[in-house]
Amino acid sequence: MPYVGRYHENSMAVDSPQMMRIREAARDNKIAIFTGYSERAHGTLYMAQTAIGKNGEILLHRRKLKPTHVERTLFGEGDGSDLKVVDTEFGRLGGLNCWEHLQPLTKYAMYAQNEQIHVSGWPNFGCLDMVPALSHGANVFGASMVYALEGSCFVLASSQLMSDEGIKTFALADGSIPPIYNGGGGYATIFGPDSSVLSTPLPPTEEGFVTADINLDMISYAKNAADPGGHYSRPDVTQLIFNNAPQRVVIGDGKYGTEIDFPEMASAGEAAE
């Protein structure tokens, strides 16, 4: 509980100045960004992911559908509208968070939208590798690789690392460090639609970049063998009922507006001021 207030304060609202700085960085450097973070929306936190285009525009914003285990003591839930794949200049883009990659129906809802590039977001594994089911090997690597193979898509998988300074942040009341925190825990891998590893690994204690050239034509070869949302499906036998409508706690008499109004960015000159 001592960390609740601090965690809320450090969680980022989608329309905050902090998010605007990230969007401006994407625009100024002509890069696309897909980031995961703790989103603060009024009094509730969500496990969120946001994709930002090379012009600083919001391409996609989503929340984890169902926080896992103890995450539910801190985070709220998303809804069906958070399972979405969007068109971008790079291809059809989507993302999931952590153990959403273990939910067969959630994954199928994404596959059926013809996802081509998937961002697989994971937490730090510096304190979890002692438990096989919670390890990097089973999750960032194993589950992400299976997602690429099942969905016939490219998967960009990454987690965050924990530094020695970060470990001190989670000291107990007496100042001691919990023995489960051993630092590191960072992993990043890029998988092809045939589940092949396309990137060079980084040490789990080092920040850095992993890169790979993506040729979307590879997807056609993978889906020629097995397209889970197409010729390799049997809708006469099994079907997914997918409610992708946003769920509102209050429904007004008139037309309900968008939940989040993304502010317009300042021009390059205004940003410099």
C-alpha positions as CSV (number, residue, x, y, z in Angstrom):
1,M,0.0,0.0,0.0
2,P,2.8,2.6,0.6
3,Y,3.4,2.6,-3.1
4,V,-0.2,3.1,-4.3
5,G,-0.1,6.9,-4.2
6,R,3.3,7.1,-5.8
7,Y,2.3,4.7,-8.5
8,H,-0.8,6.7,-9.4
9,E,1.2,9.9,-9.6
10,N,3.7,8.3,-12.0
11,S,1.0,6.7,-14.2
12,M,0.4,8.6,-17.5
13,A,-2.9,9.9,-18.8
14,V,-3.3,9.6,-22.6
15,D,-3.9,13.3,-23.1
16,S,-1.1,14.3,-20.7
17,P,2.0,16.5,-21.4
18,Q,4.1,13.4,-21.0
19,M,2.3,11.6,-23.7
20,M,2.5,14.7,-25.9
21,R,6.3,14.7,-25.5
22,I,6.5,11.1,-26.7
23,R,4.3,12.0,-29.7
24,E,6.5,14.9,-30.5
25,A,9.6,12.7,-30.3
26,A,8.0,10.4,-32.8
27,R,7.2,13.2,-35.2
28,D,10.5,15.0,-34.8
29,N,12.5,11.9,-35.5
30,K,10.1,10.3,-38.0
31,I,9.8,7.1,-36.1
32,A,6.8,5.0,-35.0
33,I,6.5,4.1,-31.4
34,F,4.5,1.4,-29.6
35,T,4.7,1.8,-25.9
36,G,3.2,0.0,-22.9
37,Y,2.5,1.9,-19.6
38,S,0.3,2.3,-16.6
39,E,-2.5,4.6,-17.9
40,R,-4.3,6.9,-15.4
41,A,-7.9,7.7,-16.3
42,H,-9.4,9.7,-13.4
43,G,-9.3,7.4,-10.4
44,T,-8.6,4.2,-12.2
45,L,-5.4,2.7,-13.7
46,Y,-5.2,0.5,-16.8
47,M,-2.5,-1.6,-18.3
48,A,-2.4,0.3,-21.6
49,Q,-0.6,0.2,-25.0
50,T,-0.4,3.1,-27.4
51,A,0.9,3.1,-31.0
52,I,2.1,6.4,-32.4
53,G,2.8,7.1,-36.0
54,K,5.7,8.9,-37.6
55,N,3.7,12.2,-37.7
56,G,2.9,11.9,-34.0
57,E,-0.6,10.7,-34.5
58,I,-2.3,8.1,-32.3
59,L,-2.6,5.0,-34.4
60,L,-4.0,2.7,-31.7
61,H,-4.8,2.9,-28.0
62,R,-5.9,-0.2,-26.0
63,R,-6.1,-1.6,-22.5
64,K,-5.4,-5.0,-21.2
65,L,-8.7,-6.9,-21.2
66,K,-8.3,-8.8,-17.9
67,P,-5.4,-8.0,-15.5
68,T,-3.7,-11.1,-14.3
69,H,-3.9,-12.4,-10.7
70,V,-2.6,-9.7,-8.3
71,E,-2.7,-7.1,-11.1
72,R,-6.4,-6.9,-10.4
73,T,-5.8,-5.3,-7.1
74,L,-4.4,-2.3,-8.9
75,F,-5.7,-2.1,-12.5
76,G,-9.1,-1.9,-14.1
77,E,-10.3,-4.0,-17.1
78,G,-10.5,-3.1,-20.8
79,D,-13.4,-4.2,-23.0
80,G,-13.9,-5.8,-26.4
81,S,-13.1,-2.6,-28.3
82,D,-9.5,-3.0,-27.0
83,L,-9.0,-6.1,-29.2
84,K,-8.4,-4.3,-32.5
85,V,-6.0,-4.3,-35.4
86,V,-5.5,-1.1,-37.4
87,D,-4.2,-0.2,-40.9
88,T,-0.8,1.6,-40.9
89,E,1.8,2.4,-43.5
90,F,3.8,-0.5,-42.1
91,G,0.9,-3.1,-42.3
92,R,-2.0,-4.1,-40.1
93,L,-0.9,-3.5,-36.5
94,G,-2.1,-4.8,-33.2
95,G,-0.8,-5.6,-29.7
96,L,-1.5,-7.6,-26.6
97,N,-0.2,-7.4,-23.0
98,C,1.5,-10.2,-21.1
99,W,-0.8,-13.2,-20.4
100,E,-3.3,-12.1,-23.0
101,H,-1.0,-14.2,-25.1
102,L,-2.2,-17.2,-23.2
103,Q,-5.9,-16.6,-24.0
104,P,-6.9,-18.6,-27.1
105,L,-10.1,-16.7,-27.8
106,T,-8.4,-13.3,-27.4
107,K,-5.7,-14.3,-29.8
108,Y,-8.2,-15.6,-32.3
109,A,-10.0,-12.3,-32.3
110,M,-6.8,-10.7,-33.3
111,Y,-5.8,-13.3,-35.9
112,A,-9.2,-13.0,-37.6
113,Q,-8.6,-9.3,-38.2
114,N,-5.6,-10.2,-40.5
115,E,-3.0,-8.9,-38.1
116,Q,0.4,-8.6,-39.8
117,I,2.6,-6.9,-37.2
118,H,2.0,-7.7,-33.6
119,V,3.6,-6.0,-30.6
120,S,3.9,-8.4,-27.6
121,G,4.3,-6.5,-24.4
122,W,5.7,-8.1,-21.2
123,P,6.7,-7.1,-17.7
124,N,10.1,-7.4,-16.1
125,F,11.1,-11.0,-15.5
126,G,14.0,-10.3,-13.1
127,C,12.0,-11.6,-10.2
128,L,10.0,-14.3,-12.0
129,D,12.5,-16.6,-13.8
130,M,12.6,-18.8,-10.7
131,V,9.1,-20.1,-11.6
132,P,9.1,-21.9,-14.9
133,A,5.5,-20.8,-15.9
134,L,6.4,-17.2,-15.2
135,S,9.8,-17.3,-16.8
136,H,11.1,-15.4,-19.9
137,G,11.5,-18.6,-21.7
138,A,7.9,-19.6,-21.3
139,N,6.5,-16.1,-22.0
140,V,8.5,-13.5,-23.9
141,F,10.1,-16.2,-26.0
142,G,7.7,-19.2,-26.0
143,A,4.3,-17.5,-26.0
144,S,5.4,-14.8,-28.5
145,M,6.9,-17.4,-30.8
146,V,3.7,-19.4,-30.8
147,Y,1.7,-16.3,-31.5
148,A,3.8,-15.6,-34.6
149,L,3.3,-19.2,-35.8
150,E,-0.4,-19.4,-35.0
151,G,-1.2,-16.0,-36.4
152,S,1.2,-16.1,-39.4
153,C,2.4,-12.6,-38.4
154,F,5.5,-10.8,-37.4
155,V,5.8,-10.4,-33.6
156,L,7.9,-7.8,-31.8
157,A,8.3,-9.0,-28.2
158,S,9.9,-7.0,-25.4
159,S,10.0,-6.6,-21.7
160,Q,11.5,-4.0,-19.4
161,L,14.6,-4.5,-17.4
162,M,15.2,-3.6,-13.8
163,S,18.4,-1.7,-12.8
164,D,20.1,-1.8,-9.4
165,E,18.5,1.6,-8.7
166,G,15.1,0.2,-9.7
167,I,15.5,-2.6,-7.2
168,K,16.0,-0.1,-4.4
169,T,12.7,1.6,-5.3
170,F,10.9,-1.5,-4.0
171,A,12.7,-1.8,-0.7
172,L,10.6,-3.1,2.3
173,A,9.7,-0.8,5.2
174,D,12.9,-1.7,7.0
175,G,14.9,-0.8,3.9
176,S,15.8,-4.4,3.0
177,I,15.5,-5.6,-0.6
178,P,13.1,-8.5,-1.2
179,P,15.2,-11.6,-2.3
180,I,13.0,-12.1,-5.4
181,Y,14.4,-9.1,-7.1
182,N,17.6,-10.0,-8.8
183,G,17.8,-7.3,-11.5
184,G,17.9,-7.5,-15.2
185,G,14.9,-9.3,-16.6
186,G,14.9,-7.4,-19.9
187,Y,14.3,-9.3,-23.2
188,A,13.6,-8.4,-26.8
189,T,13.1,-10.6,-29.8
190,I,11.5,-10.3,-33.3
191,F,9.8,-13.3,-34.8
192,G,8.9,-14.0,-38.4
193,P,5.5,-15.4,-39.4
194,D,7.1,-18.9,-39.6
195,S,8.2,-18.4,-35.9
196,S,11.8,-17.9,-36.9
197,V,14.0,-15.6,-34.8
198,L,14.9,-12.5,-36.9
199,S,16.9,-10.5,-34.3
200,T,20.1,-10.8,-32.3
201,P,19.4,-11.1,-28.6
202,L,20.5,-8.6,-26.0
203,P,21.8,-9.5,-22.5
204,P,18.9,-9.2,-20.0
205,T,20.8,-6.6,-18.0
206,E,21.3,-4.2,-20.9
207,E,19.1,-1.7,-22.6
208,G,19.4,-1.5,-26.4
209,F,17.8,-2.1,-29.8
210,V,17.0,-5.2,-31.7
211,T,16.3,-4.8,-35.4
212,A,15.1,-6.8,-38.3
213,D,13.9,-6.2,-41.9
214,I,10.2,-7.1,-42.3
215,N,8.9,-8.4,-45.6
216,L,5.2,-8.7,-45.4
217,D,5.3,-11.1,-48.4
218,M,6.5,-13.7,-46.0
219,I,3.0,-13.8,-44.5
220,S,1.5,-15.1,-47.7
221,Y,3.8,-18.1,-47.6
222,A,2.9,-18.8,-43.9
223,K,-0.8,-18.4,-44.5
224,N,-0.7,-20.6,-47.6
225,A,0.0,-23.4,-45.2
226,A,-2.3,-22.4,-42.3
227,D,-4.5,-19.3,-42.1
228,P,-6.4,-19.6,-38.8
229,G,-9.0,-17.0,-39.8
230,G,-9.4,-18.2,-43.3
231,H,-9.0,-21.5,-45.2
232,Y,-7.7,-23.4,-42.1
233,S,-10.9,-22.6,-40.0
234,R,-14.1,-24.5,-39.6
235,P,-16.8,-21.9,-38.7
236,D,-19.5,-24.6,-39.2
237,V,-18.0,-26.4,-36.2
238,T,-16.5,-23.7,-34.0
239,Q,-17.1,-19.9,-33.9
240,L,-16.0,-17.0,-31.7
241,I,-18.7,-14.6,-30.4
242,F,-16.8,-11.3,-30.2
243,N,-18.4,-8.3,-28.6
244,N,-16.2,-5.4,-29.6
245,A,-18.5,-2.6,-28.5
246,P,-17.1,-0.1,-26.0
247,Q,-18.7,-0.6,-22.6
248,R,-19.8,2.6,-20.8
249,V,-20.7,3.0,-17.1
250,V,-23.1,5.8,-18.0
251,I,-25.3,5.9,-21.1
252,G,-26.7,9.4,-21.8
253,D,-29.9,10.3,-23.6
254,G,-28.0,11.6,-26.6
255,K,-25.1,10.4,-28.8
256,Y,-22.2,9.5,-26.6
257,G,-18.9,11.1,-27.7
258,T,-15.4,9.5,-27.8
259,E,-14.0,8.4,-24.5
260,I,-10.7,10.1,-25.0
261,D,-10.1,13.3,-27.0
262,F,-6.5,13.2,-28.2
263,P,-5.2,16.8,-28.3
264,E,-3.7,18.2,-31.4
265,M,0.1,18.5,-31.3
266,A,1.8,21.9,-31.4
267,S,3.7,22.6,-34.6
268,A,7.5,22.1,-34.5
269,G,8.0,25.8,-33.9
270,E,5.5,26.0,-31.1
271,A,7.0,22.9,-29.5
272,A,10.4,24.5,-29.5
273,E,9.0,27.5,-27.6
